[in-house]
Each structure stands twice: as C-alpha cells, then as structure tokens.
Amino acid sequence: MPGPGDTPAADLTIAQLRRQMTARLAAGGVETPELDARLLLAHALGCAPGELLALGTTSATPEMSAAAEALLARRLAGEPVARIFGHKEFWSLTFRLSPDTLVPRPDTETVVEAALSLFPDRTAPLRILDLGTGTGAILAALLAERPAATGIAVDRSENAARTALANLEANGLADRASVVVGDWGSALVGGFDLVVSNPPYIAEDEMAGLAVDVRLHDPHLALVAGADGLAAYRTIAADLPRLLKPHGVTVLELGAGQEPAVAALVQSAGLRVLGPARADLGGIPRALCAQWHGAANGTADEKRLGTFEGNG
C-alpha cells in the first residue's frame, strides 16, 4: 500500500490509510479521490462510510491494508467504484449491475423528473414503456413514485433484461412490471401513456475519446449508435406513433448537443415537442419531451415474446 516515503502499512491507522489512498487516487487522475477513497476503504473494512471517522485512530491490520490495496488497484486501473461494488444507487433505490448494463448516472434522473412532471397525479393509472432498460432504473423510479402505474421494460440483451427483472423484484416493484427481450418496441403492440428511454447515443468515432471507466467497462451495445450517434433515436422516433396512445408522451435522454437533431426526428414522426429539453444539474439539455396527438394504434395488450415475469 505505501509508496516511497509513506508510513509502513503495519504502522498505519485507518485515517492514515485513507489519506494515502486519497493521495494515490489523486495522483492517478481520479476526479473524486477523497470520495472514492472513503467508499473503497469502508468497503474493504466492511463498515459504512460514515463509520470511518470513529475508526480513525484504529490500527490498520495487514488484512485491512491488503483488502484496501486490492480495491485501490482496480480503481486506479479505471474500473468505476460502482462496478467494483457491483451495485449503484439511483433515485434512492439500489440497482445491481451486470456486464451488459450501464451504471445508472445522476444525469438520467432528469428523465425521471421530466416524466413525473408530465404525470403529476400519483393515483392515476399509467402505462409505461422503458426502451433499452439496462438495470431497470428509470422504470423502477417511475413505478416507485406512481403506485397506480404499470410498466414494461425492454432490452436487446437477455442478461440485461434478467438484471432489470432482479432489480425490480429487489425493490418490490415486479408485481407491476414485465421485462421483455426485444429490439426496441418491435415485440409490443402499443397503447402506452409514457415511453421513456436512455438509448445509446455515442457516435462510433467518439468512443476513443471517452473516459477509461466508460470505454473499458460499459457495454458497447449500450453506448454506440452508429456513425452519428442517432441510430437508436431514428428507430425509436419512427415507432412512437404506434406505441403511444393518443396524447401519450415520450421522454428521451439526450447526449450533449443532440437536442436539435433528436427534436427534428420526433417532429418528423408527427409528435409535438413540449418545449426545450429539461437540463441536468450541469446545465446540459438532457430530457426531451414530446407528445403524440394522432389516432390510436393497436391495442393495450403486448405480445409476450421473450417476457420474464416473476423469478427469472
């Protein structure tokens, strides 16, 4: 654990070990070294991060130092803390990760906020479709806030779909949700009040410039969408009139700078964009809302191809 000039591991206190971890993470270019050191050390010790202060003067055993070093090495190699732990909190819910799912990001909570603002009545029935669900985070957050809502989550990856189902079950929401393996909404008939999606939106030539924790640890299928990053939006937008009820709405997560292009796609499909996209905490337009005013398409019953329900 110690570097040149550092206190030998056998003589470290927990507080000193934490400071050394912070320094090494900072030197390694990690953006949040203090936070990451606190989380990793608490995980190594098997305690809550808030307990570290009380343990500050406790001597770090060789086993503690070895456990912390193993986690630190993974973080310095670019593995995100959430990947190391295998789970991530989103909307005050906990979601298990798998190699086929993205790590839920705070920016995506903007999609949830926008959708909830469009359906303020907590008691009204609401039928939701989450396209490219990954961990199931968006659908789970919406179901948690709207107890009369039901939903369907779709993902092309069977492993991601099973992860989403497990997360819905773990959060007590599986009785109001189904998870479908499919190519976007093609396996469904329609009749949804709300369609949400955080689709892949990275252009192929942008991959090399992504942060190492994303480039090496997030699934390529969930990141890249053709040469211009808009391939998934084209597919989704074209299908929205079929999937939505009359006056149903969609909320789509955007990449930076994509609002004009995505707005044009949904307008070409016959939807009306509902004002400027909602910005995330960094001020980036993140959640585009649009409404379908056309005639009803299909029925409210979905095709059950590849559907997981109950324990999967």
N, C-alpha and C positions, 0 to 999 in steps of 0.2 A: 504493500500500500504506500509507504512513504517514498518520496523522491529524494534527490540529493539534498542534504541539509535538514531533512524532516526528522521529527522525533521517531525513534523506532516504534514499530507497531505495538510491541509488548508494553510500551510505556505510555501509550495514548489514552486519553479519556475520550468519552463519547463526543464531547464538544470539540476536542482537537481533531478527532477523526472526521467529524462533519466539516470543519474548516478546511482540512486537507482535501477532502472530496470536492468542496466548492472551488478551491483554487485549481484543481486539476481539470474540472469541467470548464471553468472559465478559460484556462489556457488552451483547452481543446476546442474552443469556439462555440460551446453550447450557449444558447441565448438566455436561458434562465438557470444559471449554475446553482444559485442558492436554493431555489425551489426544488430542482432536481436532486440535489444532494440530500436535502431533508427527506424527500419522498423515498429515495433509494435506501438511505440509511435506516429509516423507520421500517421499510420492508425487510431489510436484512435482519433487523433486530426482532421483527415480529410484533411491533408496537404501533400505535397510532402516531402520526407525525407530531401531534400536539404534546406527546409524552417525552419528546427528546430533550426539552429544556430541563425537565426534572431529572433526567438521567445524565445531564451534562458532565458531572464530576465522577461518574462511574467509570471504572477502567474498562477499556475495550479488550475483550479476550481475543486470543488468536482466531478462534472460530468466528467471532463477530467481524473481525477485520477481513478474514478470508471471504466471508459472505458478502460484505460490502464491496470488496475488490472485484468479485465476480460480476456483480451488478454494474459497478462503475465501468468495467471494461466493455460491457455490452453497450452502455450509453455512449461512451467515447467512440465506439465503432459506428455510431449513428442510429442505433436502434431506439425508437421513441420509448419513453417511460411507460406509456400505456401498453405497448407491445411486450415490454419486459414483464409487466404485471399480468397481462392477459385480459384486462378489462378497462373500461373508461366510463366516467360519469358524464351524463348528458341530460339536461332538464331535470336534474336532481334524481335521475334514475341511473342504475348501473347496468352496463351492457358488456357482455363477454365478446371478445374479439376472436376472429379466426383469420388465417392467411388470405381468405377470399373477401374480407370486409375491410373497408376503410376504418380508420379511427374517427369516431364522431368528433366534430370540431365545434367550438363555440359559435363560429360564423353560421353554422347550419341552424342554430336556434332561431335565427332571424326568419327562416322559413316557417317554423312553428309559430312564432309571434304573429307573422303576417296572416297565416291561416286562421288562427284563433280570433284575430281582429275582424275577419270576414264572417265568422260564425260566433257571435258573442253570447248567444243563448246556450247555457250549459245543459239545459234539459231537452233541447230539440234533437230529434233523431237526425243522424248524419251518417252518410255512407261515404267512406274514404278509400281511395286507391293510392298506394305508395309504390311508385315505379323505381326499380333499382334500389331496393330497400336496404341492402347491406346488413347491418346489425339490427335493423328494425327500429332504429332510434326515432325517426320522425313520426312514424305511425304510433309507436308506443307513447310518445309525448302527447300526441293529439288525443289518443284514447284516454290517457290519464286525466286530461283536462276536460274532456267531454264524455261524461259517463253514459250518455244515451247513444253514443256513436258506435258504429261497427266499421271494420276495415279489412282490406285485402292488401297484402304486401307481395310484390313480385320481384324476383331476381333471376338472372340468367344462370347464376352459379348455384348448383344444388347445395354445396357446402355453405354458401352464404345464406340460402333460404333456411337451412336447418339451424344455423346460428341465430337467425332472426326469430324463428319459432321458439327456440330455447330462451331467448331474451324476453319474448312476450310472455311465456309461461312463468319465468322467474319474477317478472314484475306484476304478475296476477292479471294479465290482460288477454290471455289466449282464448278465453271464452267468448270474446268479441272480435276475434281476428282469425283469418286464414292466411296461409303463406303459400304462394304458387311459384313453381319454377316455370319460367317462360320468357319469351322475347318481348320485353316491354308489355304492352297491353293486348297482344295478339291473341292470347288464350281466353280473353274475357269478352263478354257481350256489351257491358256498359251499364248506364244508369247510376253514375256516381255524382254525388253532390260536390265532391272535392277530389281533385287529383293533385298530388304533391310529388316532387321528385328532386333529388340531388343527383343528376346524371353525371357521367364523365364529361369533362369539358376542357381537357388539356389537348392542345394540338401536338401532333407527333413530334415535330421538331423542337418543342418546348421541354420535352422530357429530360434532356441532358442538363438543363439549367435548373431543375427542381432541387430542393434541399435533399440531402442524402437520406434523411429519415423518411421522406416520401418516396423518392426514386427507388430506393433499395428495399423498402419494407411494406409499401402499399401495393395492392394488386393492380397490375397494368390494366386489366379489363375495366376496373372502376375509375380509372384516371383518364385514359386517352380516348378521344372521339374523333378520329380521322385527321386529315391534314390541317383543318382549320378549327378543330375543337367543337364543331357544331353538329356533328353527325347525329348524336343522340337527340338533340333538340329538334332536328328535322323530323325524325321518326315520331317522337312524342307529339309534336305540334300537329302533324298531319292526322294523327289518330284521336286527338282531343274531341272533335265534334262527335265522334262515335262513342266515346267513353263517357262524356259528361251528359247529365240531364240538362234540359233547357234551364238556363240561368245558373247552371253549375259553374264552378270556378276552378282554376288551376293556380298553384303556386310553385314556381320553378326556381331552384337555386342557380345563381349566375356566377361565372368566373369574372375576374376583374376586366372591365372594358367590354363585356359581352351584351350589355343591356340593349343597345340599338339593334344588333343582329337578331337576338332572340325575340325581341318585341316584333320585329318585322316578320319573323316566321309564324308567330301565333296569330298575328293580324292577317297574314295571307291565308291562314286556315279558317278564318272567319270569326275569330274571337276579338273581343274588345279589351285592350289593355287598360287596367284600372290604375291610372296614374303612374308616377315614377316608381321605380323599384324601391323597396324598403332597404335602407342601408344597414350594414352591420356596425359593430362598435368602432370599427376602424374607418367608417365613413364610406365604404365601398358599396355601391348598389348590389344587393345580394339576393333579394327575393322579388321576382317579377310575378305580379298577379294579373290574371286575365279571365274574362267571363264569356261563356258561350250562350248565345241567345237564339240558336236555331231550334229546329224541330227535334223531338225525341228520337233517339236511335236505339234499336234493340230493346231489351228488357232489363230488369234489375237482377236477373239470375246469371251468374257467371258459369262458364264451362269449368269443370272440375279437373282439368288436365294437370297432373303433377302437383296436386294440392296436398299440403301437410296440415293435418289438424290433430289436436291433442298431442300426446307424447310422440316425438319423432326421433 
